């Protein structure tokens, strides 16, 4: 019978799952993309005719390339894919459990973090408005992007980097906090306060991944929240 609450980092929480060089390259690539996106964020906010579909396509490509690079790194090190994604589902009950956890996390984190979300005159900060879809075609690509971000970012930040940071710091809380901080940093193009909120959410996702020995509930929560973001932002205006 499967242990109902296995530790994510068992059997050896302090063993690196990939080469340190691979981790440094990944961090450098993520940092460069974060700087580049931040530099272009104001230009995109002020664009009269922003091609959001193109922006979504480029972002999806970078997400999946990062995910592929992580899988390549753990393959080179001889680590199984389960080290970044968790054990596979063995029953329909496992699927329902993770869906339930993901939905519950989405609701709780939305309520908790909405207190910290930047507001301007009762409306969501314009720092993120340019990202949101404006028509059905853009909405379809937005959902695809949200699912891609859920899978790729959870595997990269909670599955891979968190594990590597734990091994480097010899501290599980330290690894969770560093991964959350890095997650917030790469979203700094949304503004400082949004980056802090996203970093806190990343830390919460990291704690759940550690508890559940899997990033799958986080993937569900991440994809669901991102997909519903346009609706939530619309509600916050009123």
Buried (B, 14 or more C-beta within 10 A) or exposed (E): EEEEEBEBBEEEBBEBBBBEEBBEEBBEBBEEBBBEBBEEBEEBBEEEEBEBBEBBBEBBEBBEEBBEBBBEBBEEBEBEBEBBBBBEBEEEEBEEBBBEBBBEBBEEBBEEBEEEBBEEEEEBBEBBEBBBBEEEEBBEBBBBBBBBBBBBBBBBBBBBBBBBBBBBBEBBEEBBBBBBBBBBBBBBBBBEBBBBBBBBBBBBBBBBBBBBBBBBBBBBBBBBBBBBBBEEBEEBEE
